[in-house]
Amino acid sequence: MTKVKVQLHHKPQEKERKAGILMHITSLPSNHGIGTLGREAYRFADFLKESGISCWQMLPLGPTGFGDSPYQSFSTFAGNPYLIDLDLLVEWGLLEQEEIDDRLLVGDPHKVDFKAQFDHRLPLLRKAYERGWNLYAKEVEAFRRSSGYWLKDYALYMAGKRKFQNAPWYEWEQGAKNREPEALKSLAQEMKDEIQYVVFTQFLFYKQYKNIKLYANRQGITLIGDLPIYVAYDSADVWSHPELFLLDEDLRPVLCAGVPPDLFSEDGQLWGNPVYRWKIHRGDRYRWWMQRIRAAFQRCDMIRFDHFRGFNDYWVVPWGNRTARGGHWCKGPGMDFFRELKAQMGDRPMIAEDLGQLTDGVTELLEASGLPGMKVLQFAFSPEERSAYLPHHHKKNSVVYTGTHDNETLCGFFLHAPDKVKDFAADYLGCKAETEPLTWETIRCAFASVADLAVVQMQDLLLLGDQARMNEPSTVGKNWQWRMNKGMLTPALSEKLKALCSIYER
């Protein structure tokens, strides 16, 4: 299968036209309250193949903490234990079926109850560890050796969180917080069982994930992963490598990341992530970044660089500010980063999330890197200005989306859009605004685009409203929860997609 290749200062090579579906694993149907790496993931891969869809895009797969955001993970390398399939653990002899009480795991069948997963799934994984540590000893040891440094750091970090009642690492006792050798040795001895448990759950995650990836690839499906530009402050990454981040002597961030006020938010977005000491990264040829990207490519066949503009320049706000106002722009690593990436890894299939207010510098960086940028159709239908997101402005070396995880669903968008936007969209799409809220017409428009890859959110294919929205930026407590019901992947939907793939040669 031809892959999207990075071209530096050269015209992109001809590529196959492809179609993909954006569907996070947690949103898959399951019997136990959250989508997992089990039977339904295999069924989804089968659905994609039957429908002529060759790409499956996911959100980040790391373990989540407060807020449940996959973009605020405890580790950029580790896998989320919530995604470990319990039914497979029963088949492997690590759990008994009667031990799984779905009354505790499942609340609203349309949403993930992350607290229930924390309270009741994790104890089940501990039982699996107690039964499987010796049973899988050789496999676990091979996994430990092949994982490199990150697994040791992550297991020790999670053991520290358990010892200190889930407090963030910067609130631990001074010795553990500062990674003093004697303190780390004492922590490792005291929490040996917890460290083994964390290692075992990571073994289970990657064993199940590699199986589904292998199956999907054999079905001709390319897995697209998502690489957040920043990592969480409370993470094994910052705790184990504080020198890579702009922290003060007490290991508190000096500045934090976000985006400035714009049309979508008068206060901007305050993400709270520590920012990088890019000079340090540049000095060792971006070693940590290259390790991170290599690990991402072990999980996926293609990756999307989240917040691509941050490589050109990024918005920073003094630590402690309550909004993103009062910040300023800092210069990113620019083309130096992508030259080093190509030098160390060659051509790899990647996508640049080049959304937001773009400057000439960001546009020039995208062009120089050769990465395909994103064209989101929800941003296209403004009658006042002829948007670059309108399909007749698209380029081949790009990826067109109906919307992203941060947008409304298409049905929600057209329900709430001003009449002038709906009227312009209807005129552009050649239909009447009174029809089904222009959803399938917009999907057809994405497939018809000259862009090499067209990606549609699963919620849009199912004609779901904003109750199925994945994330509303700058809000907490209602995001990342949507789940698809069993039976929604119908033969009729598959045939409709296959027809679009055929008509538009995807």
N, C-alpha and C positions, 0 to 999 in steps of 0.2 A: 504494500500500500504506500503510495507516495505521501511523504510527510512535508509539512510546511517547513521550509528551510530558512535559516537566518542568512541574509546576504548583506555584507558590509560594503556600501558604496557601489553596489551593482544592481542591475535590473533583476527583480525576482524571477526565478524560473517558473515555467508553466506548471500548474498544479491541477490535480483533479478538483472538480466541484464536489463539495460534501455538505451534508446536513447533520445537525446534532440536536440533542435535547439536553437542556439544563435541568438536572434532577438530583438533589442531594440525597445521599444514602438514608439519612434520618427520615426522609419523606416517603420512603417505600412502605408498602403495607407490611404488617407483621402481626403476630398473635400477642406480642409482649410489649406493646406500648411505644415502640420506636423502630424505624427501619434499620435493618442490620445487613451483615454480609452473608446472609443465609439464602434460603430458597427463593425469596422474592427478588433478590438481586440477580439471580440466574434467570428468572422469568423475565425480568426487565431487559436483560441482554438479549434474550430470545425475541422479545417484542421489537427491539431496535433492529435486529437483523431482518425479521419478517417485514418490517416497515420500510426497508431500504435506508435506514438511518445508520450512519457509520461512526458517529461520535457521541460519547456520553460525557457531559461536563458535570463535575461535582464541585462542591464547596470544599474548603480546607478540611482535612481529616483528623486534625489534632485533638487532644483531650481538652474539653471546655471547662471553664470555671464560672464565676459569677456572671450572670447575664446570658450564659449559654451560647455566646457567639463563637462560631468557628474561627473568627478573625481575632479572637483574644484567647489564645491557647496556652496551656502550661508548658508546651514544647512544640517547636517547629518540626521536630523529627519524629516524635512519638505518635502513636495512633490512639484514637478515642475508644476506651474500653466499652462505652455504651453500644458501639457498633458490633461487638462480638455476638455472634448468633447463639442463643441458648439452646435451640433445637439441635444444632450441630454438636454442642457439648454433650447433650444427651446421647447422640449417636456415638460419640467418642468415649462414652462411659465415664464422663466427668461429672455429670449431674443425673438425678433421677427426675423423670417427668413430673411426678407428684410434688417435687420440691418447688416447682415454678407456679406461683400463685398469681394469675393474671389480674385478679381483683385488686392486687396491690400495685401492679405495674401499669395498668391501663385506666385512664380516666376518661376524658373526652376522646372518642375514637378518631376524631379529626385532627387532634393535636398531640404533640409529645409533652408528657409531664416529666420534665427533667428532674424535679425533686424526687418523684417516685423512682426514677431510674437510679438516682444517687442512693436513696434509702434502701431499695430492695433488690436492684440488679447487682450492685457491687458486692453485697454479701454472698450472692450466688456465685460470683466469680471467685470469691475467696474459697468457697467450698471446692470449686473446680481446681484451684491451685493446690489445696491440701491433698486432693486425690491424684493430681496429675504431675506434681513436681518430680517425684521419683520415676513415675511411669514414662515421662517424656524427657528424662534427664539428658540423654545424648543429644536429642534435637534442640533442647533449650540451650545447652552448652554451645552447640554449633551456631545457634542464633546469636548468642551473646558475643561470640568471637567475631561474627560477621558484621555486627552492628556498629562497631567502633566505639569511640569515646562517649557518644551522646547517651547511650543506654545506661552506663554507669552513673553519669551525672544526673540523668532524669530519675533513675530509681532512688538515688540518694536524696534528691530534692523532694520527691513524693514521700519518702520516709520521714524527712524533716517536717513536711506539712502535717503528717499524721501525729508526730511527736508533739508538735506545737499547736495542736487543735485546729488545723487547717488555716492557721494564720499565714499571711504572705511572708516570704522569706526575709524581707527587710524589717520584720517585727520579731524575728527569732532572737534567741540569746546571741550575744555578740560574737562568740567563737564560731558558731554555725553560720551566722549571717555573713561574717567576714571570711569564711572558708579557711579558718586557721587549721593547719594539719592535724593537730591533736584533737581538736573538736570534731573534725570530719571522721577521724579514726574512731573516736568514741561513739559518734552517731551511727557509723556503719556497724559497729559491734552490737550496740543496744538494739538497733532496728533491723537486724539481719533478716528476720522472718518477713518483715514488711518489704524489704528490698527484693527478696526472692519472689514475693507475691507480685510486685510491680513488674519485674522481669518476666514472670510467667504470663501475666496478662498481655504484655507486649508481644510475647511469643505467640499467644493465641490470636491476637489481632492480625499480625503479619502472616500467620499461617492461613487464616481465612481470607485475608485480603489478596494474597498472592494467588490463591486458588481462583477467586472470582476474576482477577485480572487476566490470568491465563485463559480462563474460559471465554471471557469477552474478546480477547485478542484472537482466539481461534474462530470466533464468530465474525471476525473482520471488524470489530469495534475498537476504535481508538478512545482511550480514556484521557480526558482533559482535566488536569488538576488546577488548583488555584493557590498561588503563592502570595500571601499578604506581604506588603513591603515591610511592615513593622512587626515586632513581636511584643507580647504582653510584658509589662514591668514585672508582674508576679509570674515569672516563668523560669524554668531550668536554664534557659538560654542566657538571660540577664544575670541570674545568680552565679552561673559557672563561668561567664565571660564578661564581668562588669567593665573591663578595660575597653571593650568594643562600643560602649554606650556612654553618652554624655551625662555622667553622674558626678556628684560632688564627693567630698571626702567621707561623708556619712552614707554614701551609696544612694542618695536621693537624686532623682532626675533634676537637672538644671533647667531643661526645656522639655516640653512634650509636644507631640505631633497633633495635627488637625488640619482643617481647611478653613479659610477665611469666610466671613459673611458673604452671602451671595443671594440670588433670587429665591433659593430654596430654604435658606435659614438666615435670619437677620443676625444671629449670634455666631454663625459658622458652625463647625462641628469640632468638638474637643474630644479627641480620641484618647488622650492620656498615655500613649505609648512613649517610652524614652526614644530619643533620636540617636543616630549613629555618630561615632567619631570617625568620619569618613577618611581622615588622614591616616588613622591607624589601619583601617581596612586596606587602603591603597598601599600602605607600606609593606604588608605581607601578601600582596597580590590577591586580596579579597578571599583569603583562605576559608574563613568561616562561611561566607556567602557561597563559595564553590562547593563546600561540603553540603550545604543546605540544598542547593540546586541539584546536585547529584542524587541526594536522598529523595527529592521530589520526583526525579525521573525514574527512580526505582519503583515508585508508586504509580506513576502515570506515564503516558506516552507523549503528552504535550502539556505545557504549563502556561497559565495565564499570569503575567506579572500584574498584580493588583497595584493601583495608584502609580502607574508608570511615570507620571509627571514628576514624582518625587525623586527620580534619578537625575532630573534636570535641575529642579529647585523645589523646595518643600517648605511648608508653613510651620513655624514653631511659635509656641506660646510659653511664657514663663510658668514654671511649675507652681501650682497652687491657684492659677487663674480659674475662674468658674465658667468662663466662656472662651471661645476662640478669638474674641476681639483682642486687640492690643498686641497681636503677634507681628512677625515679620518673616520675610522670605530668606532662606539660606540656600547656598549653591550645593547641588548634589554632585555625584561623581561623574555624571555625564558619559560621554562616549568611551572614556577610559575603562569604565566598568564593562561595557559590552565588547570592547576589543579584548579585554582579558578573558571574558567568558568564552569568546570564540577561540582564543588561543589555547585555552585549557580543555575545552569540550568539543570544539568543532561546531558544525552546524547542528542545532537542536530545534525541534518544532516548538515555537513559543508564540504567545499572543500578548500584545501590550494593551492594558486597560488605560487608554488615553482619553478618559472622560473628564469633565469639569471644564473650568476656564483655562484654555490652552494658550500659551504664548508662542511666539515665533521660535523660541529656544526649544520648547517641547516638540513642536512640529519638525524642527530640524533634527532633533535627536531621534525621533521616530524614523525619519527618512534615512538617516545615516545608519541606524541599526538594522534596517531592513525588516523589522518586525511588522506583522500585520496589526493595524489598529482596529478599534471597535466602532461600529455604526449602529446606534440604538434608535429604532424606529419611533419609539415614544417621544424622542426629541426632535422628530422631523417635521411635524405638521403645524408649524407656526406660519400663519398667512402673512405676518408682517415682514418676515425675512425668509429668503430661500436658504434653508438650512443645509449644511454640508451632510446631514444625515439623510436627506432625501435620496432615494435609490439612484436617480439619474446622475448623482454626484459621486457615487461609490467607486472605489478602485478594486481591481481584482485582488490585490494583496491586502485584504481586510476581512473582518468577520462581522457579519450583520446579525444583530439580535433584535427580537421583538421587544425585549426588556431584560433587565438583569434582576438579581435577587434583591437589589435595593429599590426597585421600582414597584409601582402598583402592577397588578395583573393587567393585561390588555382590556379585559372587560371593565375593571375598576377605572382604568385610565379614561376610557371613552365615556363611562358613566359620569365622571366628574369633570371632564374637559369642557371648556367654554364652547358654546355653539359654533363660534367662528373656527375653532380648531377642528371640531367634528365635521363641519361643512367643507373645510379645505381638504381634510383627509378623505372624505367621501368623493370629492371632485377628483382628487389625485388617484384614488384607488378605482375610480370608475364605477361607483355604486351609490346607493342611497343611504343617507345617514339613519334612516328609519329601520334598516335591516338589523340583524343580530349585530351587537355593537362593533361592527367592522373588524371583529377579531380574526376570523378566518381570511378575510380580505387582506389584512395586514400580514398574516402568516404567509399567504400566497406571495405577497409583495417581497417578503424576505427571501423566499425560495427563488424568486425571479431575479433578484439582485445579481449584479456581476461579481459580487464578493465571492471569494473562493469557498468560504464556509458560512453557512446560515445556521444559527442556533435559536431554538424556540424554548421558552420555559414550559415545563410540563403543565403548569396551571393554565397557561394560555390555550394549549391544545384541548384541555378539558372544559374550557369556557367558564372558568371559575372567577368569582369576584374577589374583592380585596380581603374577604375573610380567609383567603388562601395565600395572601401576601407573605413572602418569606421574611422580609425585614423592612422596617421603617426607620431610616437613620435618625439618630439623636433621641431615640425612645428606648425604654427598657421594660422588660416584663411581658411582652407580647410577641416577641420575634422568634424566628428559627423553629417554629412549632408545627408548621403545616405538615399533614400526612395525607397521602392518597389512599382512598378506599380500595379494597379488593374489588375486582370486577370492572374497574375503570379502563383497563387496557383491553379494549374490545377489538374484535376482528374488523369492525367497520372503521374504527379509528386507524388501525394499521393499514387498511386498504386506501384510506384517504391520504395518508402520508406517502404510501408507496406511489400513488398516482402523481403527487406533487414532485417526488424525486424523479419520476420518469419524465414528466413534462419539462422540468427545468434542468434535467441532466445532472442531478446530484446523486 
